[in-house]
Amino acid sequence: MIHVKGAAITARLRFVRERYGDAGFARLLGALTPATRAAIEGKVLAQAWAPFEVFIEVGEVADRLFGRGDLALCLAMGRFAAEVNLPTLYKLFYRLGSPLYIFRRAAQLWSVHYDSGQLAAMEIADRAVRLEIVGFASPHRVHCLSVLGWATRSIEMSGGTVISAEEVRCRARGEETCEIVLSWK
């Protein structure tokens, strides 16, 4: 079983509550499987490990209820999580560091957030990077789109303007790797 830090789940729950109110949050809870609902009602702790399946189901169900059913809402939730999960100490790194620095640091900290796989950040041109999720045991579109959302918001939070952001490969679509290419000015 793969685990994710609870903060990834609590950020998505907060996203739903802030965007869709208590009624929307209740709709989300009511649409979840009993196991996922029980995990959430049992209080997912931000700094504790939680099942990756809970993260995936919350993303899928939220997108079905409040999005278009194409998982694009997961991108918005990833952007939101980039801000709300950023500890005060890291805010300084975002203000002082370049997007490339942020992505390289994120690659070093991947295992703090997931107990599977790695993130590789490779500069491919001036102000352009390729992020590759390597060896993740259960690739899923919800996760890849969340990482893409986090990456675009990270560029903005470190002073850049996104020129392009594209998921060019995804294992969940049958490709060999999950790869995101971003450029900024």
N, C-alpha and C positions, 0 to 999 in steps of 0.2 A: 504494500500500500504506500502510495506517495503522500507526502505531507507538504503543506504550505503554512507559512506563518499566519496566524489568525487575523493579523492586521489586513491582509489581502481580502479577507471575507468581511471583516467589520467595515472596511471602507466602502464596499459595495452595498452593504446594508444601510450605511449612512447616506450613500448616494440616493438610494430609493426613498428613504425617509425624507431627505431634504428636497428632492425633486417632486415626489408624488404624495407626500404627507403621510399621516398615520393611516389613512384609509388605504393608500397604495401599499404601505408596508404590510398591512394586514392581508391585502390581496396576495402579495408575494408569499407570505408565510402560509396562507391557505392553499396555494398552488404547489408548494414543495412536497416532496415525498415525506412520509412520516419520519423516516430516519434523519433526513436533512433538517426538517423542522425541529426535531428533538435536539439535534446538535446545536442549532442556533438558540433555541429556548434554554438550553443548558449553559448558555453564555460562552460563546467563542471568545477566548481571551487573545488580545492583540499580540502578545509576546509568546504565546504557546503554539505548538504545532496543532494543525487541524487537518482532517482528511481533504486531499485535493479534490475528491469527488463533490464535497460540499461547495467548494469554490466554483467548480464547473456548473453544478446544478443551479446555484444562485444566479450565475451569469446567463445561462440558457433561459431560465424561467423569467427573469427580469426582462430580457430581450423579447421574449414572447408576449409578455403582458404590456410592456411600456414602449417597446421598440417596434421594428418592422418585421421581426422574425428572421432577420438576416445576420444576426449577431453584431451588427454595427454598434449597438448600445454598449457592447463590451469595450469598444475603443474609447467611448466617452467615460466609462467607469474606470478604465486604466488611467486616463488623463486625470480624473478626479483623485484617484488613489495616489498619484505622484505627489499631489499637494498635501493631502490630509495625513499621509503616512510619513511625511518627512520630519524627522526629529529636528529640533532647533539647531543642534550642532551641524547637521548636514545642510541647513539653509545657508550657512556661511560658505560651504563648499560650492553650492550652486551659484551664489553671487560672485564668487571669486574665480571659479573654475570654468573652463570652456566645456562645451558639450562633449567633446572627445574625452576630456578628463573625467567627466561624470560617467560616461559609458564604460571607461576602463575601470573606474572604481566600482561601478555596479557589477561588472564581471567578477571582480575580486570578492564581492559580497554576496554573490548568488546563493551560496550554501547557507547563508543566514536566513534566506527567504524560502528556499525549496530544498528538500532532501533528495533531489534527483537532478541529474544533468549539470550542465555548466553553461555559462554565457561567455561567448568570445566576442570581443569588440576589436575590429580591425579597421584602421584608417585606410581608406581606399583612394582618397584625394584630399586636397585641402578643404576642410569643412564638409567632409563626407565620411560616413562610417558604415560598415556592414556589421550587424549584430547577428550572431548565429547561436541558436539554442542547440547544444550538442548533448546527445546521450540522455535526453529526457525520456523517462520510461513510458509515459502516457501522453503523447502530444495531443492537443485538442485546440480547435479553432478559438474557443473562448480564451484560452491562455495566450495564444499567439497574438490575437487582436488586443488583449489587455496589455501585453508587452509593447506592442506598437503604440498604443495610446499613452502609456507611461513614457516611452521614448520621445514622442513628439512634445509632450508637456515638459519633459526634462530639458529639451532644447530651449523652449521658451523661457523656462524658469532660470536658465543660466544666461539669458540675455540674447539668445539667437532667434532668428526668424526661420521657420521651417520653409524650405524651398520644395522639397519632395520627401515623401515618406511612403514606402511601399513594402509590403510583404511579398517578396519575390519567390519564395519557396515555403512549403509547409508540409511536414510529414503527415499531418492529418488529411492532406489532400493526396497522399500517396507519394510524395516526393522524398528524396533522400535526407533532406535537412530542413530545419526551420530557419529562414533567413530574412532579415529586414534590412533594407538599405535606406539611409536617411542622408539628406544634405541640408545645409542651412547657410544663412548669411549673417 
